């Protein structure tokens, strides 16, 4: 087993573009779940409309990239309004079921043969990221220190991605510590109390849903650009479950929770992945037990175990405070 | 509130009617075999068959919600595990190669044991620790991920069918037709649903289940052993989910993610009928099954689940407590 390869894989993944994408999407989710107490299980739906908004505008209709970004954001706002109108007045578990159903419905519509002329159906869309990479000031080649090297394209996505994370973090920190943020948190703690103080709880929840959804949509665009294609099957509900795991890991209801969670999550996940593959190749683990093609599934199963253990034993994650995360029956 | 609802309903209508028109435009060019009436009857029969299978799986989901107010996200995995366990006993190369009927019985027993095991090993300790419902809900998602991918490792990605009753010739029912296998499955499923209704209405434990659903504290005060009732509900739910999995695997195909695909339809059925009501879950699932199959008359087949999920969203708009649920303020 070559530990430098394992470490290199894990480090690259921990600070890589995908970690930035997940950190950003989880920041939106953090606003929903961590600060407002909304159980949004359809965050991947926001990522989907964001990514597709960009891809469809550029690839199908030959529009400019800025218009695609606007289209993605607009789609996310519309989706948040559509989701929020029926469900935000209902109990939290209804919102959870509806959002996951909406995310899955969107995926089914986008991949259907009926939508294929616009969305590319099961094949998805490609060739829409050129404008983004043309903006890159970085010369071609690979860059890095020690074991960690990235291609110039990945580096450009990383710079933009982590910058967006920083911008979102500053923005959210300012918002959360404003009067608006205090109302949002009071909605999480005690909705009735907030309502009896004359706050329009419904409107605040809706604003939170829209804002978090837009952040999710931006993350979706970034992901689409990074893999240079959109495919409906990249947006399955599993993505939302990953987001919840890393959010709980980092600490929900903390500005830096999703960032720490995402870096650690992808570091550990790639570490396990790489180590398992190497152990199987070196026959420390019998290929009859787990074959290399099953490593992906084992990885998911371990995420499940991690989620169970985290929520059961340390619901506040690394950064959170236990008092805030004792969500009871709401 | 009202204008908002109208707005969303109008939007939903537009969403539904636009593809309908475009589908009609496409449909004219396609040569049609049977008449529309015959196809509608066929879709209705398929829909009822699909609906009763969803109903079997979703009754447990609804009862679990009724008794401990937990939405069990891992319920779909119970379905998959039932089907794959029966497949292992029945048709897998490494398995003992039993006939499907004893294999199905064993799968139901295994599902019930699994349901009981997660209640005793996971939920009861978590409740004792005072874990909140939202947290437990997230735990069910973790459990779902874990079980689903364990099945993926053990079973693999390849879809498969059971060894018996695979290919059959159909029997005619007027303009429509059904295979003896599908007819048997449908009738068996209806019998099982009637059996559950009898169980809930006539037996002591069934009465206890209804009592705990209606008012847990009052039931406990009357001397009902709530823990035992909850354990019973989990075992019943696990066993029924496994049975539904075998049925679904029989009429469709066994895959590692079949339960997860069914899960959202189960949710739709349960919410449509009213969360926590067993009869509501049955009625709601039947509607969902029929909607999913009837939608293929007008829309592409790959969207049939999407329509069922849209029904869920529309129901939440107009009648959030569901068909048989009691109107209460839920937010």
Interface residues (C-beta under 8 A of the other chain):
Chain A: X39 X82 X85 X86 X87 X88 X89 X90 X91 X92 X93 X94 X96 X97 X98 X100 X101 X102 X104 X105 X108 X109 X111 X112 X113 X114 X238 X241 X244 X245 X248 X290 X294 X297 X298 X300 X301 X303 X304 X305 X306 X307 X308 X311 X312 X315 X326 X327 X328 X329 X330
Chain B: X4 X5 X7 X8 X11 X19 X22 X23 X69 X71 X122 X126 X129 X131 X132 X133 X134 X135 X136 X137 X138 X139 X141 X142 X143 X144 X145 X146 X147 X148 X149 X150 X152 X153 X264 X267 X268 X271 X275 X299 X300 X302 X303 X305 X306 X309 X310 X312 X313 X316 X317 X320 X330 X331
